[in-house]
Amino acid sequence: MKFITSNKGKFREAREIAEKFGIEIEWLKMEYEEPQGSQLEEIAKRSAEILAREIREPFFIEDSGLFIEALNGFPGPYSSYVFKTIGNKGILKLMDGISNRRAYFKAVVAYFDGAKISVFDGIVYGEISPEIRGSKGFGFDPIFLYRGRTFAEMGEEKNLVSHRRIALENFFRTISGK
């Protein structure tokens, strides 16, 4: 089965998790245009539908976002764009003076089995740090606090508790029957 992503780190993480379920995955390094939408599930499913027109064999994709309670779930499904435009500093500026810093990361896996598309998700709760901390990870990892440390401070340890791991384990457990 193929994992479609342009992110090598995501592929390595997915391969490691898949092996625990006796599943072999192949990296299909490919960028694709994501449709816009208000929910990650909707975006991932629509992306898989578009890709299924070209790729007839089983594959999966993964999409994720940061949802901040005080900002009504922003940036949510717009996380990639928001990170590219205002980054961690911009989010911290938006959060300046806000005491409710609760947030969560959500990952969604969309799987095309050759006939239909299924969706799996994973969520990890935390909060927004008042400052950028850590040099490992990517995206919003330096501002997402999980049990007192940012994901960027945790390094590989993050992969043991991440939203992506939860979504991938839900997916691999379902398709492997384990």
N, C-alpha and C positions, 0 to 999 in steps of 0.2 A: 504494500500500500504506500502511496505517496503523500508526503507532507509538503504542501505548497507554501513556501515562505521565502522571503529574501534575507531573513535574519538567521545567520549561522548559529548564534547562541540559542535561539528558540529551537532550532533543529536538534542540536546536541542534547538539550534538556528533554525534548520529546522522545528522542531515540533511547535515552537512558531509562525513561519511565516505561516505554513500550517493551523493552527487553524484560522487565520484571513480569510482564504479562505474556511473554513468549511470542511477542509480535515484532516482526521486522518492518522497519519503515525506510523509505528511500526519500532523499531530499530532492525535491523539484524546485530548484532556485528560480523563482519567477516573481516578478512584481505584477500586480494586477490592479486595475482601477476599482476602488471600493465605492459602491453606491452610498449615498447619504441616507440617514435615517435617524430616528429618535431613540432606537434601542439597539444594543449590540447584537441581540439574537436576530433581529430583522436584517441588519447589515450583513452578518455572517452568512445567513441563509441565502440572501439575495446574491452575495458574492459567489457562493458555491453553485447556485443555479446558473449563473453566467459562465463560470469555469467549466461546469458539466457539459456545456455545449461543445467545448473543445476537447476535454479530457474525459474519455468514456470509462476509464478504469477507476477503481476506488481511490479516493483521495480525501484529505481533510485539510482545513485551514483553521487558523486561530486568530481571534481579534480580542483586544482587551481595552479597558479604559479605567480611569480614575474618577470616582464619584465622591464629591465633597458635599456633605450634608448642608452646611451653612450657605452653600452656593446653589442650592436646589439640584444637586446632582451634577453640576458643571465640573469639569469639562465632559465627563461621560463619554458618549460615542464620538465626541469631537476631540478626544485626548491627543491623538497624533497631530492634528492641525494646531491645537493650542500649544502643544509642546514646541512645535517648529516655529510658531510665531512669538509667543511670550515666554516660553520655557518655565523653569522652576522659579526664577526670580519674579516673573509676572504673576504666577499663582501666589507666591508669598506676599506680593504687594496687594493682591485682591483680598488676602486673608488678614492683612494688617488690622489690628484692633478687634478681631473677631475671636471670641473665647471658645465657641463651639468649633472644634477642629476635627470632629469625627469624619472619617472618610473610609472608603473601601475600594479595593481593586477588584475588578470582575473580568474574567476571561470566558470566552465562548468559543467552543470548537464546533465547526460545522463539518459533517461527514457525509460524503456522497458514496454510497455503496455500489454504484453502477446503475441503480434504479431510482432510489429515493434519498432524500437528505434528512439527517437527524442532527439535533443540536444538543450540546452538553455544556454545562457551565460550572464555574468555580468562583467562589468569593472569599476574600480575606479582609478582615476588618482591622482598622488601625486609626491613625490620625495624622494630620498634617503638622510636620515639625515647624517650629518658628524660624528655623534656619536650614540652609543646605548643609548636609553632613554626609561624609563618606565619598569614596572615589570608585567604588565598584558598582556594577549594575549599569542601568541605562534609563533613559526617560525620566519619569518622576520618582525613581528609586531614592534619590538623595533627600526627598522631602516627605516620604511616606514612612511614618513611624509604626513599627510593629513591636510591641512589648519592650518599648524603651530604646530601640535602635532603629535607624533607618534601614531600608532594604539595601541601600548602597554601602552601609557599614557592615552588613551581614555577609556579603560576597556570596559564595556558593551555598552557604547555609540557607539563604533566601529560597533556593530551589526546593528545599524540604517542606516549606510552608506556603509557597506562593499560590496565588489564584490560578495560574496556568497549570501548576502541578495538580491541583484539585480537579480542574476541568478535564485535563488529560487522563487522570486516573479514572474519573467517571466514565469517560469515553472508552478507554482500553478495557476496563472491567466489563462494560456492557458487551463489547464486540468479542471479547475472549471467553466470556462466561465464567471468569475467575473472580 
